[in-house]
Amino acid sequence: MSMVSTAPSRRRRVKIDPWRWVGRIFLLFLLTFTVLPMLWMVLTSIKSQFAAMQYPPQWWPAEPTLQNYAKLLDPNGSTGQEFLRYFWNSFYVSMVTTILGVIVAVPAAYAFSRFTFPGRTFLFFSVLLRNMFPSVVFLMPLFLLMRWMGLVNTHGSLILTYLTFGLPLSIWLLKGFFDNIPIQLEQAARIDGATRFQAFFFIVMPLSTPGIIATSIFSFIGAWNEYVYAYTFLSKQDSMTLPVGIQRFFTEFATDWPGLMAATFLMSVPVVVLFLVLQKYFVRALTEGAVKH
Amino acid sequence: MAQVVLKEIVKQYGSLYAVNNVSLTVEDGEFVALVGPSGCGKTTTLNLVAGLLPMTGGDVLIGDRNVTDLDPKDRDIAMVFQNYALYPNKTVYKNLAFPLQMRKLSKAEIDTKVMDAAKVLDIVHLLQRKPRELSGGQQQRVALGRALVRDPQVFLMDEPLSNLDAKLRVQMRTELKRFHQDLKATVIYVTHDQLEAVTMADKMAVMSGGFLQQYDSPKNVFEHPVNMFVASFVGSPAMSLIPLEAINTGGKIALSSSEGWQLPLSEANSKKAQTASTSKIVLGARHSTLQLHKSKESNSVPGRVYTVEPTGDVTFVQVFLGGATVIVSLDPSVDVKSDQEVWIEFDQERLHLFDGETEMALTDP
């Protein structure tokens, strides 16, 4: 009997928490703020040039068309060739940056996490030195350096630059990850017959996959979105990356807004896909170590 | 299985000696416990034997091989860690198989050995699970299994029971002891719990401050501690130590307290006391050797009850005496209360005398 009588009274005690609603409204506002521009981008990309420029604006395209996308992705047309070229350049630069970044950051972070060596603390913090300045500060010095090394107008210049920008965060993130893997696991592996490298490769690496994936996403997105350096270092049209290339849709007299929006949309696809596929690792990486297992 | 010899091993971190000149021999098939408080160097010693840390000096011999410069993987040892160190992303089966895979055994051989070990430890039904799906006791068994599959020369165990709850710990303690007896394995076992050491080990090595204090059978360590540290560390509750002053009373020695009472020593104990480097002598006595009287008796000294701790089987009474507290065990039926005046009688045969300066046990000259 007592069980029956307590249940409803407990339900009545749940109050409407005003703060909860304030939070929800704020989140709704944020969502609108971030989604609306993207929505407008997609809507504009399926309008015709004429419809896009109408005033008052056409909220919903009257005659939706995929013409803009077809033009961009057509390998035979001149616009298509150009766009695909930029897309490939961006992909190539970002991919190489990411792979090299992981190759360098994983052993570096592991060393910082596991070994004691002279100058360890100094080195670890000097890794952060670059991040203490806005990246534009390095634009001219790096440009001069690249010119001196003959790397201007090569993708190598960008890859090197992006690496130096992306590595600090990667190393710090991965070090946190390695710190959380008990050293006894490696010791056990070494006693079980593994060399130091095998212990790292067979035991530590699989456990730090989420961290490695998260750092990869970071450096990929960083390289994919970067504009200023790409704009400065590359002047030849066929080596340009997407953020710079898309700019060519602005012309002096008539900007092709629908085409620009379609290109922008296509540019955001890889990042979104990457996030959707790997988001569970990403979240794990960022919350790793927040609670004791 | 093999003998393990540590020869003057030293581990130095900067100016700190974590392990200072430790030499000891673990005979083939012996169960040796390294015991001491935290930071005494026992785990470091174990890691040096395992080869997980580089040594500053000394040699480690396993069997007839000098393994000082060998990698852990080449030392033919197995280790059980305090946190078990099970590979979290592998199933129990793969955890057990890993050391065999690393030694490039064939699939069939691996399967036989894993199944054998799993049967011994009664974990066959857990083989397909991941470590996080297991209870503490089961994880402990798997960790033991991973050490067992390889049939190593020596088992090293680093506080393997300290993460278990009290009841399971006692149960696993008996199982480990049985496991050692059945396998005739050479085991080096690190623990901070002197009770584990006393109950399981053939020999115990008591360490403090990086030094090996005493290395002997638990019985000898218990009955003849070499110094005040060992005396107070081994045994529960700890041995009571009372700092006193030696005075000569016509050939015999008596110990005098600041409270004014004197305890005349027997002839044998007087001889021991005379070997001291100073007149300051520390009297040590275990709770079970002390007698508590409610009224003054000859050869007893006065004290005052501080607390009474009944445990059911036995009641421990703490008594203020000569500026120190001594612990006396009593039958629960005896009725004493806090602040009661009592008289304590020492057993001359079973009391311990220590040099007040060097803290070393005083022995027959």
Interface residues (C-beta under 8 A of the other chain):
Chain A: P182 Q184 L185 Q187 A188 A189 R190 I191 D192 G193 A194 T195 Q198 F202 I203 P206 L207
Chain B: N47 A50 L52 D71 P72 K73 R75 I77 A78 M79 F81 Q82 N83 A85 Y87 P88 N89 F98 P99 M102 R103 R146 R150 L156
